[in-house]
Amino acid sequence: MSMEKTATDPEIESEDHDAANDSIPQEYDNEITSRPDVPIWRISISLVVLFLNYFLAQFDKFVLSYFQDEVITSLHLSQSEYGLLSGYATGIVYALLALPTAYIADYTRARVWVLMVAALWWSLCVIFQGLSNNFWQILLARIGMGIGQAPVEAISVSLISDLMGKEYVFFGESVLYVGVYVGEAVSAQIAVAFARTNTSWSTALIAIGIVGIVVGLFVRLCVREPRRQTSLVNSSYVNHLGQHSTLWSTKQKLVQARSDIAATLHYLLRMRSFWLLTLSAAFRQLGGNVFGYYMPTYLSTLYPSHPNLLSRYGIIVGVVGSVAVLLGGFLTSAFWTRTKMLPLYLTGIGGMVSSIFVWLMIFSRSAAGGNEDKGVSILYGVMTIAYLTAELWLGALNSLIALLLPPRYKTFGLSIWAATQVLIYSAGPEIIGLALRDVDSSSQEYLDGTRVALAVIIPVGYWLAGIGFLLAPALVRRDLNNDFAGSKLGLGRKAGFGSFAFVISGLDKAYSIGDESGRKGYRTKNTKAVEKDGSATHHNSETERTKSMRILIVASMQQKPFATPPPPPTPGTPPDCAEPWYSISPRHDIWELLLNHDPSDTLEKSVLQYYSPGASTMTQTSITHPYIEEIIFLEGGLEDMTSRKMFGKGAYAYRKPGMRHGPYKAGREGCLQFVRIVPVEAAKEAEWVGKMEGLLHPGEDEDL
């Protein structure tokens, strides 16, 4: 057969796509089948191993966050350096790295081998993270881990879609995605187990990496490469796409590899439903991502007298989420012969219905008239319904996408599907974080801002997704009837895709600028006066510029003589009767007295803080902040609710940005503490100036 009649030729079409292999010459691969014949025992073993591998890949992505303070302290990291290890930009890189790896898995027809190598590679990189001694070592290990983990989901979904008949694929994929919910439910417990056994973060990562290596070997031993199952699209073109001849030379194979990429991309661009489904799924994930990032902390703050709330939250996520995703897959498989559109209806209608119960979750305490016990009862009930209706979709929808793609390049197509969504939905939590970055996380303002964000973004995301999914069935039916495969890409659709890419890149750039401005915000405030003074007086001398900056830093706080501050308010004192003390808790049981501050920077200050007897921090999860905090207890003490240790009078702490601590609860005597807060950029400038002065003018420190 000549090269002109290859898989990239849209003229190759047939009425019966299930008989696509009947007339294939022997020199061409014949790996397509209309129905797999894999034994049920091998399917079961494969599902278990793929589930374990997927769970570990998901767990290792965020395990570092459980050891954030230890990692920052032991490796002497700054907050920006730690952000590079786990931030939004890194997630984008991971998503894009999946594309070439997924393509290699498809082109080489060796998905299992690629998955095993990926598992071994990312597990070794997790071990290397545990062995790291500085920022660059752990960053390189983290990037290596991302390279290995990037294609795991796409390859796993692709393999499962070829292990069983089309009607059973939906339930099989749902078993895989149970790993998402089990991961959320047990990952924190695993981290707590490490903490209770005094296991260091490095030892924990090494242990996790070793487990990953073992699971990676089981992938190769237990999973066999199945034959590719025919697409749902009624066209022999889609089943021939990517077909290779065993007689081709190396040069011909390289030419065909490039041609396969172009053909797959053209196929996706011409599909009428693919991009609407992608955009709809991205909005659905955006709402879910915001839910996962902010809802636990918000609820624990809303119900401070219920210390077990987060534990029960995790149980609901793990149990109800797993039941829901399995139910979605089961229903789709059960009704497969009647309709192919059930995954779209489950996702669209389920998300819309769920948004109502998400609203009830957010305002559950208000619905109970402010009563915590009644409110939390309402919360658990509506949260169960919210998860049961919202989480039906994941396995069922991804199965449908896999079966719409070209069989030989479904892994590559799935990686494009996932990467495009990541570019959109990952921005949601980060944008909220930027909007609230200057708000004290223990303040009522932060609670109100979080409530508004959750009440708007989650329902809007779910409803936009729902509308998209309910519009999609008509387009999916046209795609199933091959109303696109041989067609050309029109000018209107080209313009639409160009606009879509422009918007995505714009959102990406806007986030990067916003994140950079957030990190540099404090520096701008503290150096603006210095820069203005330097330009006006033409300070060309490095010594003069250094001295002026140093004087500015020293003089930023106001000079004050000895004075005795008034005692803290007694329990039950109204805020308007407590001046100069002011409340920093919605419950008015934590008070603050400003001793000194930098007039040009509201964050840099020295204060007294007083916890009334039994008072606790608003959040019941670990606390972090973007500034340096120095504390000494003057009277009473606080109990660290994580370590269950009590710290009394004279206890001292120095916290760098990003260090996790707390939550705390005051003892019977309450707690009076002195707190010094310094913006991180001001501290860096002070340190730099001190070094410069020591080099340029040794012995001058006593002058200041």
N, C-alpha and C positions, 0 to 999 in steps of 0.2 A: 504494500500500500504506500502511496506517495505521501510526502509530508503535507501536501495541500489539504488532505482529508484527515486532519487531526482533530483533537478534542476542542480546539478553539474555533472550529468552523461552525457557525450558527445554522448552516444548512443541514447538518446532520440531525434529523428529527424522525420520529416514528409515532405511530398511533398508540402502540402498546409499549409503555416504558418498562413493564415488568419483564418483557422479552427482549430487553435491550442487548443482552449478551449473546443471543442466538446466532448472529451473523458476524461475530468478532473474529478476525483472523487470529491464528494461533500465536503469531509473534507479538500480539498485544496482550497486556495483562487482562485477566478475567476475574477480578476480585469483587465484582458487584453481585449481590444476591438480592432477590425479592423478599426473602425471609430467612433470617439466621437459623441455624440448627444446633446452637450451643446447648449442651446438657444443662438441666436445671441446677445440678450441684455445682457446676463450674460458674454459672451465673451468680449463685448465692455467694460463693467464696470471693468472686471478683468484686461484688458489691461491697462486701465487708472490708476488703483490703483497700479498695478505692475510697471508701468512706473514712477509714482511719488515716489514710494519707492526706485526704482533703482537710480533715479536722486538724491534723498537726500543722499543715501549711497555714491554715487560718489562725491557729493559736500562736504560732511563732511570730506572726506579723505584729501582734500587739503585746506579747509577753514582756517585752522590754519596759512597757509603761508601768507594769506592776513593781518594777525595781528602779523607778526613775530617780529617786533621791540618792539611792546607793550608787547608781551608775554615774550621776553627775558629780558626786563627792569623790568617788574613788578614781575617776578618770580626769577630774578637774575640768569639767566641761562648762561652758557658758550656756545660757538658755538658748541662744541662737544656734549653737552647735548641736544641742540636744534636739532642737526643732528640725534640723536637717536629717536627723536619724529617723524621725517618725512623722514628718509633716506631710502636708498636701502635695508639695512638689515631688517628694519621693514616691508617693502613691501614683502620681501621673507617670513617672518613669517606669514603675513596675508594670503598669497597664500597657504601656507602649512596648516594653520588652517582650511581652507575650506574643506579639505579632510575628517576629522572625522565628522564634522557637516553635510556635504552632505551625508555621509554614513548613519548617524542616520536618516536623513530625508527620505531616501529610505527604510531603514530597517523597520522603524516604520510605513511606509505608511502614514506619516503625514507631508507632505511638507509644507502645508499652516500653520499648527501650528508652525513648526520649523521656518518658515519665519517670522511669527508674533513675536515669542519670540526673534528671532534675532534682528528684528527691534526695539522692545521695549528695548532690552538690549543695543544695540549700541547707541540708543537715550539717555538713562539714562547716559551712559558713556560720551556722549558729554556734557550733563549737568554737570557731575562731573568734566570734564575738565574746565568748566567755574568757578567752585567752588574751583579749586585747588589753593593752596598757596605756593607750592614748586615743585621742579623737580620730586620727587618720586611720588607725588600725581598725577600730570598730566601724567607722564609716565605710571602708572598703569591704569589710565582712558583711555589713548590712546591704550594700549594693549587690554583692555576690549572692546573698540570700534572695534578694528581690528577683535577680535573673533566674534563679532556680524555681522560685514559687510562681512566677508570672504565668506560665502556661498550664498550671496544675488543673484549674477549673475547666478550661476549654478542652484539654485532652481527656479528662475524666468524663465529661458530658458526651464527648464524641465517641468514646469507647462504649459507654453504656447504651448509646443510641444504636449501636451495631451488635449488641449482645443478645437482644431479644426482639420479638416481633413488634411492629409499630404500635399496636394497641397496648402493649405492656411497658413500653419505653417510659411513659409518663410516670408510672409508679416507681420504676427503677431509678429515674433521675431524682424523684422526691426523696428516696432513701439517702442518696448522696447529700442532698441539701439539708437533711436533718442535722448534719455536721455543723451548720451555721448556728442552729439554736442550742444544740448540746454544748457547742463551744462557748456561747454566751453564758450558759447556765453553770458550767463547771470550771471555766478558766480561772475565775476569781478564787474558787475553792482550792485549785491547784496552787495558786500563788500563796494563799494563806497557809497551806500545808508546808510549803517551803519556808515561809516566815516563822512558823511555830517550831520548826526543827532547826532554826538558826542557820539555814542554808544560804550561803552568799549568792548574789546574783550570778557571778561567774560560774559557780558550781551548778546552779540551776540550769543555766543555758547549756552547759556541757552535757548534763544529763538528758535534757530535751533533745539535743542534737544526736546523741547516741540512739535514743528511741527512734528518731527519724531515719537513721541509717538502717536500723533493723526493719522498719516498715518499708523502706525503699527496696530492700532486697526481697521482701515478700511480694512486692508489686511484680517483680520479674518472675518469681517462682510460681505465683498463683494466677496471674492474669495472662491470657494468651491473646495475640492480635487477631481480632475477628475479621471476617470479610465485611466489606462495606455494604450497608443496606441501601436499597434504592430510595431516591427522594420521593416525597409526596407530589412533587410537581410532575404533571403529566407530559413529560418530554424526554426523549432519549438524549437530547443535547446535554441536559444537566447531568445525566448518568455517564455520558462519555467524557465530560469535561475533566481534564487531567489524565486522560488515558495515555499510557506510555508504551512504546515498542521495545521489546528486548533486543532488537537488532540495531538500535540507534547507537551512534558513536558518542563519545564524551561531549564533543562540541554540539551535537544535535540535542543531547539531554540538557545542556546548559541553556541553549536557545529555547527549548521547550519549557524549562523552569521559569524563565522570564515571561514566556507566553502564558503559562498557567496563572501567574500572578495577575497579569492584565485581564485574563478571561474571568477569573474569580471576582475581581473588582468590578468589571463591567456587568457581571451577573447581578451583583448586589445593588449596583446603581440603577439597573433597569427594573429590579423588583419594585412593584408598586406598594407593597406593604412593609418591606423591611425597615425603612427609615422612619415611618410613622410608629411602628412597633418599638424601634430603638429609642426614639424621643419620648414616647409614652412610658417605657420602662425606666428611662433615666429620671423622669419626674417622680415616678413611683419610688424609686430608690432614693431620690433626694429627700422626700418626706420621711422615709424610713431611716435614713442616715441621721437627720436632725433629731428624730425620735430617739434613736439609740444613744446619741451623744449627750443630749441635754435632759431627757425625761427622767432618768434615775435621780440625778442631782436635784432637779426641780421638785420631784415628789418627796424626797427625803427632807428637803427644806420645808415643804408645805405641811409635813406631818412629823415635827421634831420629837414628839413623845412616843413615836413608834419605831424603836431601834431595829426591829426585825423586818421593817418594810422592804429593804433592798433584798434581803434573803428571799422573801416571798415573791418579790418582783422577779428574781432570777428563776424561781420555780415555775412561775407562770410562763415566762419566756421559753424556758426549756421544754416544759411539758406541753403547753397549749400550742406553742409554735411548731413543735415536732408533729403533734396530732394534726394540726391544720395543713401543713405541707404534705403530709402523707394522704390526708383526706382529699386534697386537691388532685394529687396524682391518681388516687383510686377512682374518683368520680370521672376524671377524664378518660381513664382506661375503660371504665364500665360503660360509658356512653359513647365510646369511640365510633361504633358502627352507625350511630344516629347522627352525630355531628362532629366535625373536626374543629369547631369554633369554641368549644367549652372553655379552654384555657383563657381565651380573650374575655369571655363573659365573667369568669371567676375573678380574673384580675381587675377588670374595670368596675363591675358592680360591687365586688368585695371591698375594694379600696374606698369607694364612695360611702358604702354603709359603715365601714370601719371609722371613717373620719368623724361621724356623729358621736361614736363612743370615745374617740380620742378627745373630742371636746369635753365630754362628760368627765373623762379622767382629769383633764386640766383644771376644770372648775368643780371637781367633786366636793371639795371642802365647802365651797360657796353653796352648792346644792344642799349640803347638810346643815346650812345655817351657821357655819363656822365650827361645828362640833367635830373634833378630830376622829373620835371613835365611829360615829356614823359616817363621816366622810370617807374613812379608810375602807369601811365595808362596801360603800358604793364604788370606791376605786377598784377593789379587787374584782367585783362583779363586772363592771363595764370594761376593765382591762382584759378580762378573759374573752369577752365577746369581741373586743377590738382586735385582739390577736387572732382569734378563730376566723374572723371574716377577712382580715388583711393578709394572712400568710398562706392562703390557699394556692398562691400563684407560682411560686418560684420554680419548683420542679416541672410543673405542667407547661409553663410558658417556654422555658428553655428547651424542653423536649420538642415542642412545636417548631421552634426556630431551627434546631438541629436537623429536623426532618425536612425543612424547606430548603436547606442548603445543598450544594453539590456534594455528593457522597465522598468523593476523593479529597475534597478541600473543606469539609465541614469544620474541622478544628481551626483552620485559618479564619473561616467566616465567623465562628463563635468568638474568636479572640478580637475581631473587629467589632462585633456586637458589644462585647463587654468593655473594651477600651473606650469606645465612644461614650458609653454611659458613665464611665468613671470621670471622664473629662467634664461632665455636667454635674453629676450628683455629689461629687466630693467637695464642691465649693460651698454647699449649704452650711455645714457646721462651721467652716472656717470664716465665712462671712459674718455669721452671728458672733463668733468669737472676737472678730475685729470690731464689730459694733459695740461690744460690751467690754472691750479690753481696758478701758479707763474707769470702769465701774467696780467698786469693791464687791467681791463675790459674797460677802457676808451682809450686804446692805439690802434694804427693802427695794431700792431702785433696781438692783440686779435681779431680784426675784420677779419684779413687775416686768422688766424687759424680757426675761426668759419666758414668762407666761405669754406675752404678746407674740414673741417669735414662734413659740410652739403652736399657739392658737391660729396663727396665720399660715405659716409655711407648710405644716403637715397637711391640713385639709386642702390647701390650694394645690400642693403637689399631688395628693391622692385624686382630686377631682380633675385636674388637667390630664393625669394619666388615664383616669376612667373614661373621659370623653374621647381620648385618642384610641383606647382599646375598643370602645363601642363603635367607633367609625371604621375600625380596621377590618372587620369580617368581610365586607364587600370587596376590599382590595385583596385580601388573602384568597378569596374564592377565584378572583381573576388570575392570581399568580398560580394557583393550583391547576387552573385550566390552561396554563402555558401562554398567557396573554402578555408575554413580555420577553421571553428568552431570545427570540430572534430579532427583536425590535431595536431600533437605534435610540440613543439617549437624546431627547429633544432639548431645544434651547431653553425652554422654561424650566425643565428639571435641572439642567446644568446651572442655571442662575440660582435656583433654589439651593442646590448643594453648595454652591460658592458662598451664598449668604449664610448658610448653616455653619460652614467652616469658619467664616469670618466672625460670627457671633461667639463660637466656642473659643477661638483664639483670643477674642477680646475679653471674654470672661476670665480666661486664664491669665492674661496680662494684667487685668484690673486687680485680680487677687494678689498677684506677685507684687504690684506696686503698693497695694494696701498693706500687705504683710510687711514689706520693707519699711513703709512709713510708720507702721506700728512699732517696729523694732527701733527705729531711729527717732521716734517722737520725743523721747526724753532728752536725747542728745541735742535736738534742735532747740528745745527750750533753754537748755543750760548753756549753750554756746553762742546763741544769737547775740547777746550783749557783748561777748568777747569779740566776735567777728565785726560787729558794728564799731566798737571802740578801736579795733586794729585798723580798719580801713580809714577811719576819720583822722587818726593821728599818725598814720603811715609808719607803724611799727615794723621795721624791716629786720630788727634784731630778734633772733630766736630766743635769746635770754629774756628780752623785755616781754615778748608774747607769752612765754612760759610763766613769768612772774605775774603778769596781769591775770592770766587764767587761774593761777593758784590763789591769788588774792580774792578773785571772784568766788571761788569755791569755798574758801574759809569764811568769807563775809556773807555767804548766802543766808545763813541762819542769823536771827536777830540777837543782838547783845542784850542780856537781861541780868539784873542783880538777883541776889538771893530772895526768894519769896516762898511762903508755905502755901501749897495748893489747898483748896477746900476739900473736905472729906467727900467720898463718893456718895451718891444718893442711896437712901434706904429702899428696900424692896417695896414696890407698889407706888413709888414716886412718879407722878405724871411727867412727861418730858418737858413741858413748859414750865415746870417748877424746879428743874434740876440745874439750871444754868449756874456756872459755865460748863458743867458736864452736859453731854448730849448723847442721846441713845443711838447705838449703831446696830440694834437688833429690833425686828418687828415686834418682838415680845417685850421690849423695853426692860431686858434683864442683863444686857451688856452695855456698858457706858464708856465714854471716852472723854478725856480732858486734854485739850491742846496746850502743850507747854511751850513749844517753839516750832517755827516752820520757815520755809523759804517762800517769801511773798510771790516770787516769780514761778514757783512750782508747787502746786497744791499737794503733790505726793510726798515731797521731802519734808519730814516733820519728826518731832519728838512728842510723845503723848504718854499719858497714864491711861491704862485700860482696866476696867473693873468688871469682873463677872460676879453677879449676884449668886448666893448659895444655890447650887443645883442647876445654874444656867449652862447651856450647851451651845456650841457653834451651830449656825443654821444648817450647814450641810453635814450629812452623816457619812460622807465619803472624804477621802484625803483632800487636803487643801493645798493649792499652789498659788503663787502670785509672781508677777514679773519684776519685783524689786527685792532689794536686800533688806532683811529684817533682823534686828538684834533685840533680844528680850532678856529681862531678869525679873524674877518674881520677888515682890517686896513683902507681900502678906498672903497667907492662904496657899492655894495650889490648884492645879488642874490635873484631871485624869486623861491620859491619852487613850481614847476609846478603841484604837487599833491594837496597840501593844498591851492595853490594860495595866499600864504603869501609872503611878501617882507621882507627880513632881510638886514639891513644896517650896517653902520660902528659901530664896537664894538660888533656885534653879536658873541656869543660864542657857541660852540658845542663840546661835548665829546661823541664819538661813540664807542661802544663795537663791537667786531666781530659779523657779522650777522645782525646788526641793519639796517633796511631799511631806506633810505633817498633819497630825490630828486625825479625825476630829476630836474635840476636847469637851470635857464636862467639869464644871467647878465642884469642889468639895463643899462640906458643910459650912466652912468659913468664907466661902467665895474665893476670889483671887484678885489681888491688886498687882499689876505689873507695869514696868516701864518698858516702852517700846520705841525703838529708833528705826525709822524707815528711810532708806536712801535709794533713789532711782539708780538702776544698774549702770547707766551711761555716766552719771555723775561720779560714781565710785571708780569707774575705769579711768576717767579723766584725772581724778585725784591721784590714783595710783601712778598714772603715766607722768603727771607733773612732778610727783615726788621723786620718781626715778630720774627725770631730767634735771631737777634741781640738785639732786645728789651728785650727778655727773658734772654739771656746770659750776655749781657753787657749793662745794663740800663745806659742811659746818654751818650753813645758814639756817637750819631748821629752827634753832632757838630764837631767831628773830621773829618768827611768826607764832 
